[in-house]
Amino acid sequence: MVETTTNRPRSSICLIRWWFGDYLPYMDCVLRSCAANPDIDWLILTDNPSRKNFPPNVRTHLTSVAEMRQLFSAKLGFTVNLPNSDLLTVFKPAFGIFFEAQLAGYDFWGCCDLDMIFGDLRKFLREDILAAHDKILCRGHLTLYRNTSEANRHFMKDCPGVRPYREVFQAGQPYQFDEWHGMHLIYRYHNLPQFHDEFIVDVVPPTRWKITRFEGTAIRNHPEQVFYWHQGKVFHAYYNCDRGINDDEYAYIHFQKRTMPAPTFDPLAVNGFLITPDGFFPYNREPLSDADFARYNRERWRPKAQIIHRVQRGIGKRLGLIPK
């Protein structure tokens, strides 16, 4: 953990994410990584009351898309277009206003995804970074905002080349208002302090034809490499020039658009686990061989039936038979 240079308390952080329907099969792995960050809180907006075994720093708020649409409209003073939970991503920059009651007392709030494993977030979200910036990071899977009345309304500012927030919130389209073409440009144009650094692993999605091996978009990839979580930290392991193992640490790993199976072990009972295209496997930093690297980071063709299904869906979308 990074210590501050003053006696003032560490900045408090709450991360928000919604989840409607059944929880992820590997939710226990996600929650284990959340629990290892005890001085960061998570708030999950959900319509699923079935799950009870959340760690102390993860709480849920039972709601529905209809209730959120009503809340957003009331807070903004106009009717928003929110047909389904997928479009909630458009509204993320305004969550500081929408959920001000739940966020009361926090110095920062943020939005995150759940198809990811968190490492030692406080090691990377240092106090000097938080003190100097109103917005931290830019990618949709984790962005922080200073929790003040002024900062929570920065999304309302005009910016050349960026759709006004009222238009975005009424369009019913998946605009990336929270990322590079929205909030990043608003902060940049108005000289608002924001921080971005690539201390994350954002795994390249699989293709239509293949389940690709895990490769990060903004890191140096290696022919033999694996990713793993161990005792609260996320690592990228690979051979160094002497055929020893290097372990580069990152804030989190995000594996978007991948169907990951439930672990066959209890994530609470192990010190760590490998994060692979085939799921999760117990790992306690045992030595890795060439065979291990090949096994846990392999690329393969999708099953024939899956390819046919994806081609059919693609054709259906182009012909307008299936909603995009």
KEKE-3310 file (N, C-alpha, C; in steps of 0.2 Angstrom, whole numbers, plus 5000, padded with zeros to 4 digits):
npx = (5004:5002:5009:5003:5010:5007:4997:4984:4968:4967:4960:4943:4934:4921:4915:4905:4893:4882:4871:4860:4849:4856:4870:4888:4896:4909:4909:4913:4927:4929:4923:4932:4943:4939:4937:4950:4953:4951:4949:4942:4926:4912:4897:4884:4871:4857:4844:4843:4840:4846:4859:4869:4881:4891:4907:4912:4914:4907:4892:4874:4861:4845:4836:4828:4828:4817:4815:4827:4827:4816:4822:4833:4827:4820:4831:4838:4828:4822:4815:4823:4830:4831:4830:4835:4846:4859:4861:4864:4877:4880:4875:4884:4894:4885:4882:4886:4877:4865:4866:4868:4865:4868:4882:4886:4898:4909:4925:4929:4920:4917:4915:4914:4918:4912:4918:4931:4946:4952:4967:4979:4972:4974:4988:4991:4981:4986:4988:4994:4990:4976:4974:4977:4969:4953:4947:4951:4959:4952:4946:4931:4930:4935:4934:4937:4929:4930:4921:4912:4900:4902:4911:4904:4895:4902:4900:4890:4895:4898:4907:4916:4913:4909:4894:4880:4875:4862:4857:4863:4858:4845:4845:4845:4855:4871:4882:4899:4900:4906:4920:4934:4929:4921:4919:4933:4937:4929:4935:4948:4946:4941:4951:4952:4958:4964:4969:4978:4984:4992:4991:4985:4978:4971:4962:4963:4948:4940:4940:4928:4930:4939:4945:4955:4972:4976:4980:4987:4981:4989:5001:5017:5018:5022:5029:5028:5017:5007:4993:4989:4981:4986:4986:4979:4985:4987:4996:5007:5015:5030:5044:5060:5076:5085:5078:5071:5057:5048:5037:5026:5017:5000:4985:4973:4965:4956:4944:4935:4920:4921:4917:4917:4920:4913:4923:4931:4935:4936:4937:4940:4948:4960:4977:4979:4975:4976:4972:4964:4961:4953:4947:4948:4961:4969:4983:4999:5010:5019:5033:5034:5033:5037:5027:5017:5014:5010:4998:4990:4988:4983:4978:4963:4952:4935:4920:4912:4898:4896:4902:4894:4882:4886:4889:4876:4869:4876:4873:4859:4858:4864:4854:4844:4835:4838:4840:4852)
npy = (4994:5011:5025:5040:5057:5066:5068:5067:5059:5045:5046:5043:5030:5025:5013:5010:4999:4991:4977:4966:4953:4936:4933:4934:4919:4917:4925:4924:4925:4938:4945:4941:4947:4960:4961:4960:4973:4982:4996:5002:5004:4995:4997:4989:4990:4982:4970:4958:4949:4937:4933:4933:4932:4943:4952:4963:4976:4977:4981:4980:4988:4987:4988:4993:4994:5002:5010:5016:5024:5032:5039:5045:5054:5062:5068:5075:5083:5081:5069:5055:5043:5027:5012:4999:4989:4989:5002:5009:5012:5024:5034:5035:5046:5055:5049:5053:5063:5056:5046:5053:5052:5039:5040:5050:5057:5051:5054:5052:5045:5031:5022:5005:4990:4973:4962:4958:4957:4964:4971:4977:4991:5003:5005:5010:5020:5033:5044:5057:5058:5058:5069:5079:5079:5079:5069:5053:5041:5034:5024:5015:5004:5007:5022:5036:5050:5066:5068:5081:5094:5103:5096:5085:5089:5092:5085:5092:5102:5112:5107:5108:5096:5086:5078:5086:5083:5082:5078:5066:5059:5057:5051:5037:5029:5019:5029:5033:5041:5043:5040:5042:5050:5058:5063:5064:5073:5084:5087:5090:5101:5111:5113:5105:5096:5080:5063:5051:5034:5020:5008:4996:4980:4977:4966:4960:4957:4941:4935:4934:4921:4915:4910:4919:4920:4927:4944:4960:4976:4988:4985:4977:4962:4945:4930:4918:4919:4923:4928:4932:4932:4936:4935:4948:4955:4959:4951:4950:4938:4932:4925:4931:4937:4928:4916:4916:4920:4935:4946:4957:4970:4975:4986:4981:4968:4966:4957:4958:4954:4940:4924:4917:4902:4896:4894:4879:4877:4884:4900:4907:4899:4898:4905:4911:4913:4908:4917:4914:4911:4900:4900:4900:4895:4887:4895:4896:4904:4894:4887:4890:4881:4879:4871:4875:4888:4887:4879:4888:4899:4898:4899:4896:4888:4894:4883:4875:4876:4888:4897:4897:4902:4915:4920:4920:4929:4940:4943:4944:4956:4965:4965:4970:4962:4958:4967:4979)
npz = (5000:4997:5006:5012:5012:5021:5036:5033:5031:5020:5004:5001:4992:4981:4970:4956:4949:4938:4938:4930:4930:4930:4939:4935:4930:4936:4947:4960:4959:4955:4966:4976:4973:4975:4988:4993:4992:5004:5008:4998:4992:4984:4975:4969:4957:4955:4950:4956:4970:4975:4978:4992:4999:4999:5001:5015:5009:4998:4992:4988:4978:4976:4962:4946:4928:4924:4936:4937:4925:4928:4939:4934:4924:4933:4940:4931:4925:4913:4901:4899:4887:4890:4886:4889:4900:4894:4889:4900:4901:4894:4903:4913:4916:4924:4936:4948:4951:4950:4960:4972:4986:4990:4988:4997:5007:5002:4994:4981:4967:4956:4940:4936:4927:4928:4922:4925:4935:4950:4955:4966:4969:4976:4976:4964:4962:4968:4982:4979:4965:4966:4973:4964:4953:4945:4938:4935:4925:4909:4902:4899:4908:4920:4928:4938:4947:4955:4970:4971:4970:4960:4951:4948:4939:4927:4916:4909:4902:4888:4872:4858:4845:4853:4857:4865:4882:4885:4872:4870:4881:4877:4866:4865:4860:4859:4863:4867:4878:4890:4888:4877:4867:4873:4888:4891:4881:4885:4897:4893:4884:4893:4901:4913:4927:4923:4924:4916:4914:4908:4917:4917:4912:4897:4889:4873:4863:4858:4842:4828:4823:4831:4848:4855:4862:4878:4876:4880:4876:4878:4883:4883:4874:4875:4868:4877:4890:4904:4914:4931:4947:4963:4980:4981:4971:4954:4940:4926:4919:4912:4902:4906:4899:4904:4905:4917:4927:4924:4934:4931:4938:4938:4939:4937:4927:4912:4904:4891:4882:4883:4886:4901:4911:4926:4941:4945:4958:4975:4976:4988:4995:4990:4987:4976:4958:4941:4926:4912:4894:4895:4907:4925:4936:4950:4957:4964:4962:4958:4949:4931:4916:4899:4893:4902:4899:4886:4888:4896:4889:4877:4859:4849:4837:4836:4841:4828:4827:4834:4827:4815:4821:4824:4812:4806:4815:4812:4798:4800:4807:4798:4788:4795:4802:4815:4830:4831)
capx = (5000:5006:5007:5003:5016:5004:4993:4977:4965:4967:4954:4938:4932:4916:4915:4898:4892:4875:4871:4854:4849:4860:4877:4893:4898:4915:4908:4917:4934:4928:4922:4938:4948:4936:4938:4957:4954:4946:4948:4938:4919:4908:4890:4881:4864:4854:4837:4844:4842:4847:4865:4870:4888:4896:4911:4909:4915:4903:4885:4870:4855:4840:4832:4826:4829:4812:4816:4833:4825:4812:4826:4838:4823:4819:4837:4840:4823:4819:4814:4829:4829:4834:4826:4837:4852:4865:4862:4866:4884:4879:4874:4889:4896:4880:4880:4887:4871:4859:4866:4872:4863:4873:4889:4888:4904:4915:4929:4929:4916:4919:4911:4919:4915:4913:4921:4938:4949:4955:4973:4980:4971:4977:4995:4991:4977:4990:4985:4996:4986:4969:4974:4979:4965:4946:4945:4956:4958:4948:4943:4925:4929:4936:4935:4935:4928:4930:4914:4909:4894:4905:4914:4899:4891:4906:4897:4885:4899:4899:4913:4916:4914:4905:4887:4878:4873:4854:4856:4866:4854:4839:4846:4844:4861:4877:4887:4904:4900:4911:4927:4939:4926:4916:4922:4940:4937:4926:4940:4953:4944:4940:4957:4950:4963:4962:4975:4977:4990:4991:4994:4980:4979:4964:4963:4960:4943:4941:4937:4922:4932:4944:4946:4962:4975:4976:4985:4985:4981:4993:5007:5022:5016:5027:5027:5026:5015:5001:4991:4986:4980:4989:4986:4977:4988:4987:5002:5008:5021:5033:5051:5065:5082:5089:5073:5068:5050:5046:5031:5024:5011:4995:4980:4967:4964:4949:4943:4929:4917:4923:4913:4922:4916:4914:4929:4930:4938:4934:4942:4941:4952:4967:4981:4979:4973:4978:4966:4966:4955:4949:4944:4952:4965:4972:4990:5002:5017:5023:5037:5030:5036:5035:5020:5012:5013:5006:4992:4986:4987:4982:4973:4960:4946:4928:4917:4909:4891:4896:4904:4888:4878:4889:4888:4869:4868:4879:4869:4853:4859:4865:4848:4839:4831:4840:4842:4860)
capy = (5000:5018:5029:5047:5060:5070:5064:5068:5052:5043:5048:5037:5029:5021:5011:5008:4995:4988:4970:4964:4946:4931:4935:4931:4912:4918:4931:4923:4927:4945:4947:4939:4953:4966:4960:4962:4981:4984:5003:5004:5001:4994:4997:4985:4991:4975:4967:4951:4948:4930:4932:4936:4932:4948:4954:4969:4982:4977:4981:4980:4992:4983:4993:4990:4999:5007:5014:5021:5028:5037:5043:5049:5059:5067:5072:5080:5088:5080:5062:5051:5037:5021:5006:4993:4990:4990:5009:5013:5015:5031:5039:5034:5052:5058:5045:5057:5066:5051:5042:5057:5049:5033:5042:5055:5056:5049:5059:5050:5039:5029:5017:5000:4984:4967:4956:4960:4955:4969:4970:4982:4997:5009:5006:5014:5026:5036:5050:5063:5058:5059:5076:5084:5078:5078:5063:5048:5036:5036:5019:5014:4999:5010:5029:5040:5057:5069:5069:5087:5096:5106:5091:5080:5092:5094:5082:5096:5108:5111:5105:5107:5090:5082:5079:5089:5078:5081:5075:5060:5055:5056:5047:5029:5026:5018:5033:5032:5048:5042:5039:5046:5055:5062:5066:5066:5079:5090:5089:5093:5108:5116:5113:5102:5091:5073:5059:5044:5031:5013:5003:4991:4975:4977:4960:4960:4953:4936:4937:4930:4914:4912:4912:4921:4920:4934:4949:4966:4981:4993:4982:4973:4955:4940:4923:4914:4924:4921:4933:4929:4936:4932:4939:4955:4959:4956:4951:4948:4934:4930:4924:4936:4935:4922:4911:4916:4923:4942:4947:4964:4971:4980:4988:4976:4965:4967:4953:4960:4950:4933:4920:4913:4897:4896:4891:4872:4878:4889:4906:4910:4895:4898:4911:4915:4909:4910:4920:4912:4910:4894:4901:4901:4889:4889:4896:4899:4906:4888:4888:4889:4878:4880:4868:4878:4894:4885:4877:4893:4905:4896:4901:4890:4890:4893:4878:4876:4878:4894:4901:4898:4906:4922:4923:4921:4935:4946:4944:4946:4963:4969:4965:4973:4957:4957:4973:4980)
capz = (5000:4996:5011:5010:5015:5026:5041:5032:5029:5013:5000:5001:4985:4979:4963:4955:4943:4938:4935:4930:4928:4933:4940:4931:4933:4940:4952:4966:4958:4955:4973:4980:4971:4978:4996:4994:4992:5009:5009:4992:4992:4978:4975:4963:4956:4953:4951:4958:4977:4977:4981:4999:5002:4997:5006:5018:5006:4992:4994:4983:4979:4972:4958:4940:4923:4924:4941:4935:4920:4931:4943:4929:4922:4938:4942:4925:4923:4906:4900:4896:4883:4893:4885:4892:4904:4890:4888:4906:4900:4892:4908:4918:4919:4928:4941:4954:4953:4951:4966:4977:4992:4991:4987:5002:5011:4998:4991:4974:4965:4949:4937:4934:4924:4933:4919:4927:4941:4952:4959:4972:4966:4980:4974:4957:4963:4973:4985:4975:4959:4968:4976:4959:4947:4946:4934:4935:4920:4904:4899:4902:4913:4927:4928:4944:4947:4962:4972:4973:4966:4954:4947:4946:4933:4922:4910:4906:4899:4880:4870:4851:4843:4858:4858:4872:4886:4884:4866:4872:4886:4874:4859:4865:4856:4863:4862:4872:4881:4896:4886:4874:4863:4877:4894:4890:4877:4889:4902:4889:4881:4898:4905:4919:4928:4923:4924:4912:4913:4906:4922:4917:4906:4894:4885:4866:4863:4853:4835:4826:4821:4836:4854:4855:4868:4881:4875:4882:4871:4879:4886:4879:4875:4874:4865:4882:4895:4908:4919:4937:4953:4969:4986:4981:4966:4947:4937:4920:4920:4906:4903:4905:4895:4907:4906:4923:4926:4927:4936:4930:4942:4935:4943:4935:4921:4910:4898:4888:4877:4884:4890:4906:4915:4934:4943:4948:4965:4979:4976:4994:4998:4987:4988:4969:4952:4934:4922:4905:4890:4897:4914:4931:4939:4956:4956:4970:4960:4956:4943:4925:4911:4892:4893:4906:4896:4880:4890:4899:4885:4870:4854:4846:4833:4840:4838:4821:4828:4837:4821:4811:4824:4824:4805:4805:4818:4808:4792:4802:4809:4792:4785:4799:4805:4822:4832:4832)
cpx = (5004:5004:5007:5008:5013:5000:4985:4974:4966:4960:4949:4935:4926:4915:4908:4898:4885:4876:4864:4853:4854:4867:4882:4895:4904:4915:4912:4924:4934:4928:4928:4943:4945:4938:4945:4958:4949:4944:4945:4931:4916:4901:4887:4874:4862:4847:4837:4845:4844:4854:4866:4877:4893:4901:4909:4910:4911:4895:4880:4864:4850:4836:4830:4828:4824:4813:4822:4831:4821:4817:4830:4834:4822:4825:4839:4834:4820:4819:4820:4826:4833:4830:4828:4844:4858:4866:4864:4873:4885:4879:4879:4892:4892:4879:4882:4881:4865:4860:4870:4870:4868:4880:4891:4894:4910:4919:4929:4924:4918:4914:4916:4914:4916:4917:4929:4940:4953:4962:4973:4979:4974:4985:4996:4987:4980:4987:4987:4992:4979:4969:4974:4974:4958:4943:4951:4954:4952:4944:4936:4925:4932:4938:4933:4934:4928:4922:4912:4904:4896:4907:4909:4894:4896:4904:4892:4888:4899:4906:4913:4918:4911:4898:4885:4875:4866:4853:4858:4861:4847:4839:4844:4849:4867:4883:4892:4905:4905:4918:4930:4935:4921:4919:4929:4941:4935:4931:4946:4952:4943:4946:4956:4955:4961:4969:4973:4984:4988:4994:4989:4982:4972:4965:4960:4954:4944:4938:4931:4924:4936:4943:4953:4965:4975:4982:4983:4985:4987:4999:5011:5020:5022:5025:5024:5024:5008:4999:4988:4985:4983:4989:4984:4980:4987:4993:5002:5015:5024:5041:5055:5071:5085:5084:5070:5061:5050:5039:5029:5017:5006:4989:4974:4968:4957:4948:4936:4927:4920:4919:4917:4918:4917:4920:4927:4933:4935:4939:4944:4946:4959:4970:4981:4976:4975:4971:4968:4960:4950:4946:4950:4955:4969:4980:4993:5009:5022:5027:5033:5035:5034:5028:5015:5010:5008:4999:4987:4985:4987:4977:4969:4954:4940:4925:4913:4902:4891:4898:4898:4883:4880:4888:4881:4867:4870:4875:4862:4853:4860:4858:4842:4834:4832:4842:4849:4861)
cpy = (5006:5022:5036:5051:5065:5065:5064:5061:5051:5044:5042:5037:5024:5019:5008:5004:4992:4981:4967:4957:4942:4934:4931:4924:4913:4924:4930:4926:4935:4948:4946:4945:4960:4966:4961:4969:4983:4991:5006:5000:5000:4994:4994:4987:4985:4974:4960:4950:4942:4929:4936:4936:4937:4950:4961:4975:4982:4976:4982:4985:4989:4989:4989:4996:5004:5012:5019:5026:5034:5042:5048:5055:5064:5071:5077:5085:5087:5072:5059:5045:5031:5015:5000:4994:4991:4998:5013:5015:5022:5036:5039:5041:5056:5054:5048:5061:5061:5048:5046:5055:5044:5035:5048:5053:5053:5054:5058:5045:5037:5024:5012:4994:4978:4961:4958:4958:4961:4967:4975:4989:5003:5010:5010:5020:5030:5042:5056:5063:5060:5067:5081:5084:5077:5072:5059:5042:5038:5030:5017:5008:5001:5017:5032:5047:5060:5070:5075:5089:5099:5100:5086:5083:5094:5091:5087:5102:5106:5110:5104:5099:5084:5083:5082:5083:5077:5077:5067:5056:5054:5052:5040:5026:5024:5022:5032:5039:5048:5041:5044:5052:5059:5066:5068:5072:5085:5092:5093:5100:5113:5116:5110:5097:5084:5069:5053:5041:5023:5008:4998:4986:4975:4972:4961:4955:4947:4938:4932:4922:4911:4914:4913:4921:4927:4938:4956:4971:4986:4991:4978:4965:4951:4933:4918:4919:4921:4927:4929:4934:4932:4937:4946:4958:4955:4956:4948:4944:4931:4928:4930:4933:4929:4916:4911:4920:4930:4942:4955:4965:4976:4981:4983:4973:4964:4962:4953:4955:4943:4930:4915:4908:4899:4892:4884:4872:4883:4895:4909:4905:4894:4905:4915:4910:4912:4912:4919:4912:4905:4895:4902:4895:4891:4890:4899:4901:4900:4890:4886:4886:4881:4877:4872:4885:4892:4883:4883:4899:4903:4899:4895:4893:4889:4886:4879:4879:4886:4899:4902:4902:4913:4924:4924:4927:4941:4948:4947:4954:4967:4970:4968:4968:4956:4964:4974:4982)
cpz = (5000:5002:5009:5014:5020:5031:5039:5030:5022:5010:5000:4994:4985:4972:4962:4949:4944:4936:4936:4927:4932:4934:4936:4934:4938:4945:4958:4965:4958:4962:4978:4979:4974:4985:4997:4994:4998:5010:5002:4993:4985:4979:4968:4963:4952:4954:4954:4965:4979:4980:4987:5002:4998:5002:5009:5014:4999:4994:4988:4984:4974:4968:4951:4935:4923:4930:4940:4930:4923:4936:4939:4927:4927:4940:4937:4923:4916:4906:4896:4892:4886:4892:4888:4896:4900:4889:4894:4905:4898:4897:4914:4921:4924:4934:4948:4956:4954:4958:4972:4984:4994:4991:4993:5006:5008:4994:4983:4973:4958:4947:4935:4930:4930:4929:4919:4934:4944:4956:4965:4969:4969:4978:4968:4958:4969:4976:4981:4968:4960:4970:4970:4953:4949:4943:4933:4930:4915:4901:4903:4908:4920:4926:4935:4943:4954:4963:4975:4968:4960:4949:4944:4940:4928:4915:4906:4902:4891:4878:4862:4849:4847:4858:4865:4875:4885:4877:4867:4876:4883:4868:4859:4861:4861:4862:4868:4875:4887:4894:4882:4870:4866:4883:4894:4886:4881:4894:4899:4887:4887:4903:4912:4921:4928:4922:4920:4912:4911:4911:4922:4911:4903:4888:4878:4866:4858:4847:4834:4825:4827:4843:4855:4862:4871:4879:4877:4876:4872:4883:4881:4880:4873:4872:4871:4888:4898:4912:4925:4942:4959:4975:4985:4975:4959:4944:4930:4920:4913:4907:4902:4900:4897:4908:4913:4922:4929:4928:4936:4934:4938:4940:4943:4928:4919:4904:4895:4883:4877:4888:4895:4910:4922:4936:4946:4955:4969:4979:4983:4998:4995:4988:4981:4964:4946:4931:4915:4901:4891:4904:4919:4934:4945:4954:4962:4968:4959:4950:4937:4920:4904:4891:4897:4902:4890:4883:4893:4895:4878:4866:4851:4842:4838:4837:4832:4822:4830:4831:4816:4814:4824:4817:4804:4809:4814:4802:4794:4804:4803:4788:4789:4802:4812:4824:4833:4839)
residu = (MET:VAL:GLU:THR:THR:THR:ASN:ARG:PRO:ARG:SER:SER:ILE:CYS:LEU:ILE:ARG:TRP:TRP:PHE:GLY:ASP:TYR:LEU:PRO:TYR:MET:ASP:CYS:VAL:LEU:ARG:SER:CYS:ALA:ALA:ASN:PRO:ASP:ILE:ASP:TRP:LEU:ILE:LEU:THR:ASP:ASN:PRO:SER:ARG:LYS:ASN:PHE:PRO:PRO:ASN:VAL:ARG:THR:HIS:LEU:THR:SER:VAL:ALA:GLU:MET:ARG:GLN:LEU:PHE:SER:ALA:LYS:LEU:GLY:PHE:THR:VAL:ASN:LEU:PRO:ASN:SER:ASP:LEU:LEU:THR:VAL:PHE:LYS:PRO:ALA:PHE:GLY:ILE:PHE:PHE:GLU:ALA:GLN:LEU:ALA:GLY:TYR:ASP:PHE:TRP:GLY:CYS:CYS:ASP:LEU:ASP:MET:ILE:PHE:GLY:ASP:LEU:ARG:LYS:PHE:LEU:ARG:GLU:ASP:ILE:LEU:ALA:ALA:HIS:ASP:LYS:ILE:LEU:CYS:ARG:GLY:HIS:LEU:THR:LEU:TYR:ARG:ASN:THR:SER:GLU:ALA:ASN:ARG:HIS:PHE:MET:LYS:ASP:CYS:PRO:GLY:VAL:ARG:PRO:TYR:ARG:GLU:VAL:PHE:GLN:ALA:GLY:GLN:PRO:TYR:GLN:PHE:ASP:GLU:TRP:HIS:GLY:MET:HIS:LEU:ILE:TYR:ARG:TYR:HIS:ASN:LEU:PRO:GLN:PHE:HIS:ASP:GLU:PHE:ILE:VAL:ASP:VAL:VAL:PRO:PRO:THR:ARG:TRP:LYS:ILE:THR:ARG:PHE:GLU:GLY:THR:ALA:ILE:ARG:ASN:HIS:PRO:GLU:GLN:VAL:PHE:TYR:TRP:HIS:GLN:GLY:LYS:VAL:PHE:HIS:ALA:TYR:TYR:ASN:CYS:ASP:ARG:GLY:ILE:ASN:ASP:ASP:GLU:TYR:ALA:TYR:ILE:HIS:PHE:GLN:LYS:ARG:THR:MET:PRO:ALA:PRO:THR:PHE:ASP:PRO:LEU:ALA:VAL:ASN:GLY:PHE:LEU:ILE:THR:PRO:ASP:GLY:PHE:PHE:PRO:TYR:ASN:ARG:GLU:PRO:LEU:SER:ASP:ALA:ASP:PHE:ALA:ARG:TYR:ASN:ARG:GLU:ARG:TRP:ARG:PRO:LYS:ALA:GLN:ILE:ILE:HIS:ARG:VAL:GLN:ARG:GLY:ILE:GLY:LYS:ARG:LEU:GLY:LEU:ILE:PRO:LYS)
# end
